[in-house]
Amino acid sequence: MHTANAYDTEQEQLILDMLDRFLAVEVQPHVHKLEHDDIYPEEIVEKMKEMGLFGCLISPEYGGLGLSTVTYAKIIERMSAVWMSISGIINSHVIMAMTVQRNGTEEQKREFLPRFATGELRGGVGLTEPDCGTDLQAIRTVARRQGDKYVVNGAKMWITNSMYGNCLALLVKTDTQANPRHRGMSLLIAEKGKGFIVSKKLEKLGYKGIDTCALNFDDYEVDASRLIGGVEGKGLQQILNGLELGRINVAARGLGVAQAALSEALAYSQTRKTFGKPICEHQAIQLKLGEMATRTEASRLLVYSAAAAYDKGERCDAEAGMAKFFATEAGMENALEAMRIFGGYGYSKEYNVERLYRDAPLLLIGEGTNEMQRIIIAKQMIERNRV
Ligand SMILES: Cc1cc2nc3c(=O)[nH]c(=O)nc-3n(C[C@H](O)[C@H](O)[C@H](O)COP(=O)(O)OP(=O)(O)OC[C@H]3O[C@@H](n4cnc5c(N)ncnc54)[C@H](O)[C@@H]3O)c2cc1C
């Protein structure tokens, strides 16, 4: 797995060493079965709770570890190199938690952050609907105020952590007539209860083990005190800030997958022989390995640099977008190249390479598709370089 490198501080290294031991002992031996039988990794999640990973970015004032985003990215990179599914168990949970930490009222922070940090309350973000994902302003889930409650009706689609988790940051319309549309959008802290219905666990190409579901809200009631920030109409902006962090997470996953594919290919190509020598001595294979290693290292630099910008509180949508776009394409390309290097064995369920190949495409789509990332990057470049 990973060795200490020039980017690691001493404190980070202690945490990452602990994580590496956990991944090697508690996760790696079980991945094959959990993945192929599509089993939710309950024991692994319990250990992740004990390690405090659900509170990794939450401030110590509210019971979290208060790690930097750079360290968080390295945690996600390492997890994804072993089994990408477990990184998803904390990703959208962390976005929910940080949305409350950044935008919540003091009362909301005191009530929810300590419970998010321990994993007692666990979940993610409920944004996407059957008819819209990229165009979030088109959502149709409505929350109508009735006295001191909101009554929610609508449907959500592709919501990760919604079957085994118990809470979501839920994007709703509190004013369906607002113009512009985003002024009528709000975020609610939605704990499971009557009318919050998990209608179906969705079958996926990869990213197995973790639960991604379709949801229905049928006169689901939420206390009005759970409107994040206490003011209606801020929900889209609140969640878009959270998605910057989500993009860094997905970029780190792409990096982990790219690194895993490279490591697998490096090892295999030294043992597999054709025409009397290991295939790594054929130049055609060396060209692939050279490109895979370069893509991986370039991804690493982009991911850590976007995470460092986020830690400084700088506007970093272009940087997070570049890291997400480049590192996830690197994950996809490296997975395919690793499959070619493995020959027929790359297509076998006995090896990790086919899992990497099934996991990688999700990263091109989630947290803003790579088409949208390129558009975001271009718009930012134009804005920063006005003539
Ligand atoms: C396994 C999995 C887990 C997920 N987990 C979650 C979750 O936890 N919470 C959640 O809320 N969502 C989740 N999603 C949903 C995910 O965020 C969306 O699928 C994604 O945002 C894309 O939305 P869409 O699928 O509706 O595609 P669409 O928005 O319909 O886009 C379709 C295509 O059109 C392109 N496109 C759209 N608009 C433009 C434009 N203006 N310019 C150029 N191209 C455009 C897109 O890039 C894409 O190629 C998950 C999805 C998957 C597959």
The ligand as an SDF file (V2000), in Angstrom:
LIG
                    3D

 53 58  0  0  0  0  0  0  0  0999 V2000
  -24.2640    5.1100   -7.5190 C   0  0  0  0  0  0  0  0  0  0  0  0
  -24.7930    6.4980   -7.4300 C   0  0  0  0  0  0  0  0  0  0  0  0
  -24.8670    7.1290   -6.1980 C   0  0  0  0  0  0  0  0  0  0  0  0
  -25.4340    8.4020   -6.0990 C   0  0  0  0  0  0  0  0  0  0  0  0
  -25.5820    8.9780   -4.8390 N   0  0  0  0  0  0  0  0  0  0  0  0
  -26.2770   10.1410   -4.7370 C   0  0  0  0  0  0  0  0  0  0  0  0
  -26.5910   10.6910   -3.4380 C   0  0  0  0  0  0  0  0  0  0  0  0
  -26.1940   10.1440   -2.4010 O   0  0  0  0  0  0  0  0  0  0  0  0
  -27.3500   11.8170   -3.3720 N   0  0  0  0  0  0  0  0  0  0  0  0
  -27.8160   12.4430   -4.5030 C   0  0  0  0  0  0  0  0  0  0  0  0
  -28.5210   13.4560   -4.3520 O   0  0  0  0  0  0  0  0  0  0  0  0
  -27.5170   11.9730   -5.7430 N   0  0  0  0  0  0  0  0  0  0  0  0
  -26.7770   10.8350   -5.8860 C   0  0  0  0  0  0  0  0  0  0  0  0
  -26.4890   10.3200   -7.1400 N   0  0  0  0  0  0  0  0  0  0  0  0
  -26.9990   11.0210   -8.3120 C   0  0  0  0  0  0  0  0  0  0  0  0
  -25.9180   11.7420   -9.0990 C   0  0  0  0  0  0  0  0  0  0  0  0
  -25.4420   12.8470   -8.3780 O   0  0  0  0  0  0  0  0  0  0  0  0
  -26.5330   12.1250  -10.4430 C   0  0  0  0  0  0  0  0  0  0  0  0
  -26.7270   10.9160  -11.1780 O   0  0  0  0  0  0  0  0  0  0  0  0
  -25.6900   13.1120  -11.2070 C   0  0  0  0  0  0  0  0  0  0  0  0
  -25.7040   14.3660  -10.5750 O   0  0  0  0  0  0  0  0  0  0  0  0
  -26.1760   13.2780  -12.6500 C   0  0  0  0  0  0  0  0  0  0  0  0
  -27.5340   13.5710  -12.6820 O   0  0  0  0  0  0  0  0  0  0  0  0
  -28.5090   12.7110  -13.6310 P   0  0  0  0  0  0  0  0  0  0  0  0
  -28.2100   11.2830  -13.4270 O   0  0  0  0  0  0  0  0  0  0  0  0
  -29.8920   13.1840  -13.3860 O   0  0  0  0  0  0  0  0  0  0  0  0
  -28.0570   13.0880  -15.1020 O   0  0  0  0  0  0  0  0  0  0  0  0
  -28.6200   14.3030  -15.9830 P   0  0  0  0  0  0  0  0  0  0  0  0
  -28.6170   15.5450  -15.1890 O   0  0  0  0  0  0  0  0  0  0  0  0
  -29.9050   13.8860  -16.6110 O   0  0  0  0  0  0  0  0  0  0  0  0
  -27.4810   14.4030  -17.1140 O   0  0  0  0  0  0  0  0  0  0  0  0
  -27.4460   13.5080  -18.2340 C   0  0  0  0  0  0  0  0  0  0  0  0
  -26.2670   13.9220  -19.1440 C   0  0  0  0  0  0  0  0  0  0  0  0
  -26.4590   15.2720  -19.6330 O   0  0  0  0  0  0  0  0  0  0  0  0
  -25.3170   16.0650  -19.3170 C   0  0  0  0  0  0  0  0  0  0  0  0
  -25.7480   17.4270  -19.0200 N   0  0  0  0  0  0  0  0  0  0  0  0
  -26.7520   17.8220  -18.2100 C   0  0  0  0  0  0  0  0  0  0  0  0
  -26.8500   19.1650  -18.2020 N   0  0  0  0  0  0  0  0  0  0  0  0
  -25.8660   19.6390  -19.0070 C   0  0  0  0  0  0  0  0  0  0  0  0
  -25.4260   20.9540  -19.4040 C   0  0  0  0  0  0  0  0  0  0  0  0
  -26.0180   22.0560  -18.9410 N   0  0  0  0  0  0  0  0  0  0  0  0
  -24.3820   21.0490  -20.2420 N   0  0  0  0  0  0  0  0  0  0  0  0
  -23.7530   19.9360  -20.6960 C   0  0  0  0  0  0  0  0  0  0  0  0
  -24.1090   18.6830  -20.3690 N   0  0  0  0  0  0  0  0  0  0  0  0
  -25.1610   18.5390  -19.5350 C   0  0  0  0  0  0  0  0  0  0  0  0
  -24.6750   15.3990  -18.1020 C   0  0  0  0  0  0  0  0  0  0  0  0
  -23.2950   15.7280  -18.0080 O   0  0  0  0  0  0  0  0  0  0  0  0
  -24.9080   13.9250  -18.4350 C   0  0  0  0  0  0  0  0  0  0  0  0
  -23.9120   13.5110  -19.3440 O   0  0  0  0  0  0  0  0  0  0  0  0
  -25.8780    9.0730   -7.2620 C   0  0  0  0  0  0  0  0  0  0  0  0
  -25.7570    8.4580   -8.5190 C   0  0  0  0  0  0  0  0  0  0  0  0
  -25.2340    7.1780   -8.6110 C   0  0  0  0  0  0  0  0  0  0  0  0
  -25.1570    6.5200   -9.9630 C   0  0  0  0  0  0  0  0  0  0  0  0
  1  2  1  0
  2  3  1  0
  2 52  2  0
  3  4  2  0
  4  5  1  0
  4 50  1  0
  5  6  2  0
  6  7  1  0
  6 13  1  0
  7  8  2  0
  7  9  1  0
  9 10  1  0
 10 11  2  0
 10 12  1  0
 12 13  2  0
 13 14  1  0
 14 15  1  0
 14 50  1  0
 15 16  1  0
 16 17  1  0
 16 18  1  0
 18 19  1  0
 18 20  1  0
 20 21  1  0
 20 22  1  0
 22 23  1  0
 23 24  1  0
 24 25  2  0
 24 26  1  0
 24 27  1  0
 27 28  1  0
 28 29  2  0
 28 30  1  0
 28 31  1  0
 31 32  1  0
 32 33  1  0
 33 34  1  0
 33 48  1  0
 34 35  1  0
 35 36  1  0
 35 46  1  0
 36 37  1  0
 36 45  1  0
 37 38  2  0
 38 39  1  0
 39 40  1  0
 39 45  2  0
 40 41  1  0
 40 42  2  0
 42 43  1  0
 43 44  2  0
 44 45  1  0
 46 47  1  0
 46 48  1  0
 48 49  1  0
 50 51  2  0
 51 52  1  0
 52 53  1  0
M  END
$$$$
